Amino acid sequence: MTIEVSAIGGKRGLNEFVELPWSIYRGDPYWVPQLRISTKELLDRGKHPFYANAEAEFFIARRDGRAVGRIAAIVDRGHDRFHEEKAGFFGFFESVDDAEVAKALLKTAREWVFSRGAEFIRGPVNPSLNYESGMLVEGFDSSPMVMMTYNPRYYPHLMEQAGLQKAKDLYAFVNSADGVDLKKIGRVADRALQRHSVTVRPINMKDFDGEVSRVFDVYNAAWTNNWGFVPMTREEFFWMGKEMKLIIRPEMVLIGETRGRIIGFALALPDVNVALKPANGRLFPTGLLKILYYRTKIRAVRVVALGVVEEFRATGVAAGFYAELVRKARELGYDRECEMSWILEDNVLMTRSLELMGARRTKTYRLYQS
């Protein structure tokens, strides 16, 4: 039974690429189908701003005419310029439990990125570390939170059989808003904020575009030294902001200022995966109604970003953001789980701080390289 891997073409090929996960995850209670329309927008090389500085090709693997796997091959010029290296990436990986299928997909992606100057391939990223990234290797006993990945248990073994090795692990920590000693943390946080004349406020939704513009430079500055980080273009940042505007709670998007200057921000999102799962990837005819109904059942949040510019990093100001997020989570009824993800495995300061606040590591995601 020969495995054939080919680039997708036209609307039919795109639909086949997008639909494949439904056959891979059939019967899996923890998988959360993403909206098909959102996935297609992310794959649109003609419209999505990510591709202004990147190339990508999307491949389908077939056996006897049946789709059994998929992969994206990506060359991110923004990454290469920022890190001064020649990298290739793979993403949107899905496969049946067959090492030969996975090897054929990864071989094709590797050849594609190498033909464009790459010297190694790393992934999965969908399509970069600014989006969903990493392969789940620990923590298969629950659904992922918003904008986090999920995959079958056999995927890591497929990577190893294909000759890929660990590049970096990413951690997810979980705590509950009610489980945090807010009195203790709040005192420390408030002192740090007062000492450095920092005020923390929610985003102003009436000036959403202006707020996004102001946060843009801080985002790139606060994460610039992180492993694998790639600065977003303004167009890409605004695109992501427009998408998040539909799900954010303004009280959980915090901006820190001192003397009129923004020095940090924090973003926590309600776990809309709770609402997306019943919709099964479709808005119509009933998906939208299901999403609207199940949104009222959301009791968990994910802290997607919490960062300050370098000169304020050792001041304790970050604790001010965290304390305020906890306060708001309690007020809004998000009292079940608060996931902080993802955290680089070698970010010892953050890891220890979370553990001291009672958080526990629940999931590990891995980036592979060859």
C-alpha positions as CSV (number, residue, x, y, z in Angstrom):
1,M,0.0,0.0,0.0
2,T,1.9,3.0,-1.3
3,I,1.7,6.3,0.6
4,E,1.5,9.4,-1.6
5,V,2.1,12.9,-0.4
6,S,1.0,15.8,-2.5
7,A,0.4,19.5,-2.1
8,I,-3.2,20.5,-1.8
9,G,-4.8,22.4,-4.6
10,G,-8.0,24.5,-4.9
11,K,-11.0,24.6,-2.7
12,R,-11.4,20.8,-2.6
13,G,-7.9,20.3,-1.4
14,L,-8.2,22.9,1.3
15,N,-11.5,21.3,2.5
16,E,-9.8,17.9,2.7
17,F,-6.9,19.4,4.7
18,V,-9.3,21.1,7.1
19,E,-11.6,18.1,7.5
20,L,-9.0,15.5,8.2
21,P,-8.9,15.9,12.0
22,W,-12.5,14.7,12.3
23,S,-11.4,11.2,11.1
24,I,-8.3,11.2,13.3
25,Y,-10.1,12.2,16.6
26,R,-13.4,10.4,16.1
27,G,-14.6,9.3,19.5
28,D,-11.9,11.2,21.5
29,P,-13.8,12.9,24.4
30,Y,-11.0,15.5,24.9
31,W,-10.6,16.8,21.4
32,V,-12.0,20.3,20.7
33,P,-12.9,20.9,17.1
34,Q,-11.9,24.3,16.0
35,L,-14.2,26.4,13.8
36,R,-13.6,25.4,10.2
37,I,-13.9,29.0,9.0
38,S,-11.2,30.1,11.5
39,T,-8.8,27.4,10.3
40,K,-9.3,28.4,6.7
41,E,-8.6,32.0,7.5
42,L,-5.4,31.0,9.2
43,L,-4.4,29.0,6.1
44,D,-5.2,31.7,3.6
45,R,-1.8,32.7,2.2
46,G,-3.3,35.5,0.2
47,K,-5.0,37.3,3.1
48,H,-3.5,36.4,6.5
49,P,-0.7,38.8,7.4
50,F,1.6,36.1,8.7
51,Y,2.4,35.1,5.1
52,A,3.6,38.6,4.2
53,N,6.9,37.4,5.7
54,A,6.6,33.7,5.3
55,E,6.1,30.9,2.7
56,A,4.1,27.8,3.3
57,E,2.8,24.7,1.5
58,F,0.2,22.3,2.7
59,F,0.4,18.6,2.0
60,I,-2.0,15.6,2.3
61,A,-0.8,12.0,2.6
62,R,-3.0,9.4,1.0
63,R,-3.0,5.6,1.0
64,D,-5.2,3.9,-1.6
65,G,-6.8,7.3,-2.3
66,R,-7.8,7.9,1.3
67,A,-6.4,10.8,3.3
68,V,-4.4,9.5,6.2
69,G,-2.3,12.5,7.2
70,R,-1.5,16.2,6.7
71,I,1.3,18.7,7.3
72,A,2.3,22.3,6.6
73,A,5.9,23.2,5.6
74,I,6.8,26.7,6.6
75,V,9.7,29.1,6.1
76,D,9.3,32.1,8.4
77,R,11.6,34.9,7.1
78,G,10.7,37.0,10.1
79,H,12.1,34.3,12.4
80,D,15.3,33.9,10.3
81,R,16.0,37.7,10.4
82,F,15.4,38.0,14.1
83,H,17.4,34.9,15.1
84,E,20.0,35.1,12.3
85,E,19.5,31.4,11.4
86,K,18.1,29.4,8.6
87,A,15.1,27.6,10.1
88,G,12.3,25.6,8.6
89,F,9.1,24.7,10.4
90,F,6.3,22.2,10.2
91,G,2.8,22.5,11.6
92,F,-0.9,21.5,11.4
93,F,0.4,17.9,11.7
94,E,-2.2,15.1,11.8
95,S,-1.7,11.4,11.1
96,V,-3.1,8.0,11.6
97,D,-1.1,5.7,13.9
98,D,1.4,4.7,11.3
99,A,5.1,5.5,11.4
100,E,5.4,5.3,7.6
101,V,2.7,8.0,7.1
102,A,4.4,10.3,9.6
103,K,7.8,9.7,8.1
104,A,6.5,10.5,4.6
105,L,4.9,13.7,5.7
106,L,7.9,14.9,7.7
107,K,10.3,13.9,4.8
108,T,8.2,16.0,2.4
109,A,8.1,19.0,4.7
110,R,11.8,18.7,5.3
111,E,12.7,18.6,1.6
112,W,10.4,21.6,0.9
113,V,12.0,23.9,3.6
114,F,15.5,22.7,2.7
115,S,14.9,23.6,-0.9
116,R,14.3,27.1,0.3
117,G,17.5,27.4,2.3
118,A,16.6,26.0,5.7
119,E,19.2,24.0,7.6
120,F,16.9,22.3,10.1
121,I,13.2,21.8,10.7
122,R,11.3,22.4,13.9
123,G,7.7,22.1,15.0
124,P,4.9,21.7,15.3
125,V,3.8,25.4,15.1
126,N,0.5,26.5,13.6
127,P,2.1,28.4,11.9
128,S,4.5,30.0,14.4
129,L,5.1,30.3,18.2
130,N,2.8,33.2,18.3
131,Y,-0.1,30.8,17.6
132,E,-0.9,27.3,18.7
133,S,2.4,25.4,19.1
134,G,3.9,22.3,20.6
135,M,2.9,18.7,20.7
136,L,1.2,17.4,23.8
137,V,3.4,14.8,25.5
138,E,2.0,14.8,29.0
139,G,-1.5,15.5,30.3
140,F,-3.9,13.6,28.0
141,D,-6.6,13.4,30.6
142,S,-8.4,16.7,29.9
143,S,-9.3,18.9,27.0
144,P,-7.0,21.8,26.0
145,M,-7.8,25.3,26.9
146,V,-8.3,28.1,24.4
147,M,-5.5,28.4,21.8
148,M,-3.7,25.3,23.1
149,T,-3.0,22.1,21.2
150,Y,-4.2,18.6,21.7
151,N,-3.2,15.3,20.0
152,P,-3.4,11.6,20.4
153,R,-1.0,9.8,22.7
154,Y,0.9,8.1,19.8
155,Y,2.0,11.4,18.2
156,P,5.3,11.8,20.2
157,H,6.2,8.2,19.3
158,L,5.7,9.0,15.6
159,M,8.1,12.0,16.0
160,E,10.8,9.8,17.6
161,Q,10.3,7.1,14.9
162,A,10.8,9.8,12.2
163,G,14.2,10.7,13.8
164,L,13.1,14.0,15.4
165,Q,14.5,15.0,18.8
166,K,13.3,17.4,21.6
167,A,14.1,21.0,21.0
168,K,12.2,22.6,23.9
169,D,9.3,21.8,26.3
170,L,6.5,24.1,27.2
171,Y,4.6,23.8,30.4
172,A,1.0,24.5,31.4
173,F,0.3,25.2,35.1
174,V,-3.2,25.3,36.7
175,N,-4.5,26.9,39.8
176,S,-8.0,28.1,40.8
177,A,-8.9,31.7,41.6
178,D,-10.3,30.6,44.9
179,G,-7.1,28.6,45.7
180,V,-4.8,31.7,45.6
181,D,-3.9,33.4,48.9
182,L,-4.9,36.8,47.5
183,K,-4.3,38.6,50.8
184,K,-0.7,37.6,50.8
185,I,0.0,38.0,47.1
186,G,-2.1,41.2,47.0
187,R,0.1,42.9,49.7
188,V,3.3,42.1,47.8
189,A,1.8,43.2,44.5
190,D,0.4,46.4,45.8
191,R,3.7,47.4,47.4
192,A,5.5,46.8,44.2
193,L,3.1,48.8,42.1
194,Q,3.2,51.7,44.6
195,R,7.0,51.7,44.8
196,H,7.3,52.1,41.1
197,S,4.3,54.3,40.6
198,V,2.6,51.8,38.3
199,T,-1.1,51.7,37.8
200,V,-2.9,48.7,36.3
201,R,-6.1,49.2,34.4
202,P,-8.5,47.3,32.1
203,I,-8.4,47.8,28.4
204,N,-10.6,50.6,27.0
205,M,-12.9,48.9,24.5
206,K,-14.2,52.2,23.2
207,D,-10.6,52.9,22.0
208,F,-9.8,49.3,21.1
209,D,-7.6,50.0,18.1
210,G,-5.7,52.6,19.9
211,E,-5.1,50.3,22.9
212,V,-3.9,47.5,20.6
213,S,-1.5,50.0,18.9
214,R,-0.2,51.1,22.3
215,V,0.3,47.5,23.5
216,F,2.0,46.4,20.2
217,D,5.5,47.8,21.0
218,V,5.4,46.5,24.6
219,Y,4.5,43.0,23.5
220,N,7.5,42.8,21.2
221,A,9.8,44.3,23.8
222,A,8.6,42.2,26.7
223,W,9.1,38.9,25.0
224,T,12.1,39.7,22.8
225,N,14.6,37.6,24.8
226,N,12.4,34.5,25.0
227,W,13.6,31.4,23.2
228,G,12.0,31.1,19.7
229,F,10.2,34.4,20.0
230,V,9.4,36.2,16.7
231,P,8.2,39.8,16.7
232,M,4.8,40.3,15.1
233,T,4.2,42.8,12.4
234,R,1.7,45.5,13.3
235,E,-0.7,44.1,10.7
236,E,-0.4,40.6,12.3
237,F,-0.9,41.9,15.8
238,F,-4.0,43.8,14.8
239,W,-5.4,40.7,13.0
240,M,-5.0,38.7,16.2
241,G,-6.5,41.5,18.2
242,K,-9.5,41.6,16.0
243,E,-10.0,37.9,16.5
244,M,-9.6,38.0,20.3
245,K,-12.0,41.0,20.5
246,L,-14.9,38.5,20.0
247,I,-14.0,36.5,23.2
248,I,-12.2,38.8,25.6
249,R,-13.6,40.1,28.9
250,P,-12.2,43.7,29.2
251,E,-11.7,43.2,32.9
252,M,-9.2,40.4,32.1
253,V,-7.1,42.5,29.7
254,L,-4.8,44.6,31.8
255,I,-2.4,47.4,30.9
256,G,0.3,48.7,33.2
257,E,1.4,52.3,33.0
258,T,3.8,54.6,34.8
259,R,4.0,58.4,34.1
260,G,2.0,58.0,30.9
261,R,4.2,55.1,29.6
262,I,2.9,51.5,29.1
263,I,5.4,49.1,30.7
264,G,3.5,45.8,30.6
265,F,0.2,44.0,30.0
266,A,-1.6,40.8,30.8
267,L,-4.2,38.9,28.9
268,A,-6.5,36.2,30.2
269,L,-9.1,34.6,28.0
270,P,-12.2,32.7,29.0
271,D,-11.9,29.1,28.0
272,V,-14.2,29.3,25.0
273,N,-13.2,25.7,24.1
274,V,-16.0,24.8,26.5
275,A,-18.4,26.4,24.0
276,L,-16.6,25.4,20.8
277,K,-16.7,21.6,21.5
278,P,-20.5,21.3,21.2
279,A,-20.5,23.3,17.9
280,N,-18.3,20.6,16.3
281,G,-16.5,23.1,14.1
282,R,-19.5,24.7,12.5
283,L,-21.4,28.0,13.0
284,F,-24.5,27.0,11.1
285,P,-27.2,25.8,11.3
286,T,-27.0,25.3,15.1
287,G,-23.3,25.8,16.0
288,L,-23.6,29.5,16.8
289,L,-26.6,28.9,19.1
290,K,-24.6,26.2,20.9
291,I,-21.6,28.5,21.3
292,L,-23.8,31.3,22.7
293,Y,-25.5,28.9,25.1
294,Y,-22.3,27.2,26.4
295,R,-20.5,30.4,26.8
296,T,-22.6,30.9,29.9
297,K,-21.1,27.7,31.3
298,I,-17.5,28.8,31.1
299,R,-15.8,28.8,34.6
300,A,-12.2,28.7,33.6
301,V,-9.7,31.1,32.1
302,R,-6.2,30.9,30.5
303,V,-3.6,33.5,31.1
304,V,-2.2,33.8,27.6
305,A,0.3,36.6,28.2
306,L,1.8,38.4,31.2
307,G,4.9,40.5,30.6
308,V,6.7,43.7,31.4
309,V,9.5,45.5,29.7
310,E,13.0,44.5,30.8
311,E,13.8,47.4,33.2
312,F,10.7,46.5,35.3
313,R,11.2,42.7,35.2
314,A,12.8,42.3,38.6
315,T,10.6,44.8,40.4
316,G,7.7,42.6,41.4
317,V,5.4,44.6,39.2
318,A,4.3,41.4,37.3
319,A,2.7,40.2,40.6
320,G,0.5,43.2,40.4
321,F,-0.9,42.0,37.1
322,Y,-1.4,38.5,38.5
323,A,-3.2,39.7,41.7
324,E,-5.5,41.8,39.6
325,L,-6.3,39.0,37.3
326,V,-7.2,36.8,40.3
327,R,-9.5,39.5,41.7
328,K,-11.3,40.0,38.4
329,A,-11.6,36.2,37.8
330,R,-13.3,35.9,41.2
331,E,-15.7,38.8,40.5
332,L,-16.6,37.4,37.1
333,G,-17.3,33.8,38.3
334,Y,-14.2,32.2,36.7
335,D,-13.5,30.3,39.9
336,R,-12.8,26.8,38.6
337,E,-9.5,26.7,36.8
338,C,-6.9,29.3,35.8
339,E,-4.3,27.9,33.4
340,M,-1.0,29.7,32.9
341,S,0.4,28.6,29.6
342,W,2.7,28.2,28.1
343,I,5.9,28.6,30.2
344,L,9.3,27.7,28.8
345,E,10.8,24.7,30.7
346,D,13.9,26.7,31.6
347,N,12.0,29.8,32.8
348,V,12.9,28.8,36.4
349,L,11.9,32.1,38.0
350,M,8.3,31.9,36.6
351,T,8.1,28.2,37.3
352,R,9.1,28.6,41.0
353,S,6.8,31.6,41.4
354,L,3.8,29.7,40.1
355,E,4.6,26.7,42.3
356,L,4.9,29.0,45.4
357,M,1.4,30.3,44.6
358,G,0.0,26.8,44.7
359,A,-0.1,26.1,40.9
360,R,0.6,22.6,39.6
361,R,2.0,21.5,36.3
362,T,-0.7,19.7,34.4
363,K,0.5,19.5,30.8
364,T,3.7,19.4,28.8
365,Y,4.0,20.4,25.2
366,R,7.1,19.6,23.1
367,L,8.8,21.2,20.1
368,Y,10.8,18.8,18.0
369,Q,13.7,19.4,15.7
370,S,15.8,17.6,13.1
